[in-house]
Amino acid sequence: MAKKQMKHGFGGVISFGIAAADKAVERFCAALKVVTFAVSLGHDESLIFPQPSYDERINLYPEKFRKGFIRFSIGLEDPDDIIGDLDQALKAIGL
């Protein structure tokens, strides 16, 4: 998808949303085993940070990104391990 959308290059930081309340997003992040919850996204390991809807800066985001918004920095782990970790964490919260 990145190759299609960003023809002039891209990095390893992405953002995505899940249709869930803040508590479910927090449970998703807590359920991750390979990916680490962190507020800084600069490292060689995969890191994730949810932007809670109660954060005052969330109002700067477009409306569709104000709930369930997550920033994710992809690290050097095996891609299958990262994908599997995200999948099991989504299943852990019923998604």
N, C-alpha and C positions, 0 to 999 in steps of 0.2 A: 504494500500500500504506500509506503514512504517513497519508493522509487517512482510510483505513478504520480503522487501529489507533489513531490519536491525534486524536480528533475535536475537541479543544480547542486545536489548534495544534501546531506542530513546528518544528524548526530544520534546519540544514544539516549536522549532524554525525550520522553513522550508524555502526553497528558491524555487521560481518558476519564470517563465517568461511569458510574454504575448507578442504576436506578434504585437507590436505597437511602434510608435516613442515616444521619451521622453515626448513630450507635452501630448500625449494621456495617458501615464503612470501616469503623474502628475495629469491629470484630473481624472483618476481612483482613485488615492489615495485621492484626494480632495472630491470625491463623497461618500466616506465611511462615515458611520454615527455611527457605533458601534466600528469599528477598528480605532485607533488613529495613525496619521502620526507622527513618532518620529525617531530621529537618534540613540537613545539608545534603545536596545531591552530588557532591563532588568526591568520588572515590572509585576504586576499581571493582567494587562489589555492587550488586544490584540493590538499589535503595528506593524506598517508596515513602511518599508523604501525602496524606489526605488533607485537603483544604476544607476545614469544617464550615458549615453554613453560618455559624455564629461568629466567625472571624470578621472583623470590621472591613478587611480588605476584599472580602468576597463580593461586596457591592460594586467593585470596579470591574468584575467579570461580566460577560454577557449573561443574561438571565438563564439560559440553558446550562451554564456551567456552575451555577450556584448551589447545586445539591449533588453530592456524590462525586465531586471533582477530585482527581488524584493525579499527582505528578510522580513520574516513574523514571528513574535513571537505570538503564540497562548496563549491567556489569559484565565481567569476563566469565561468569559461570556458563556451563553448557546450556545452550538454548532450550533443549528438551527439559532440563531440570527447572529452568525458569518458567516455561510454559506449564509444566506439570504442577509447579507450586502455585501459580496463579489459578489454575483450574481447581485444585483441591481447596484453596481458600474461598473461591466463589461457591463451590459446593457446600463448604462449611457454613456459609450464611444463607443457604437455600437458593442460590442463583445458578 
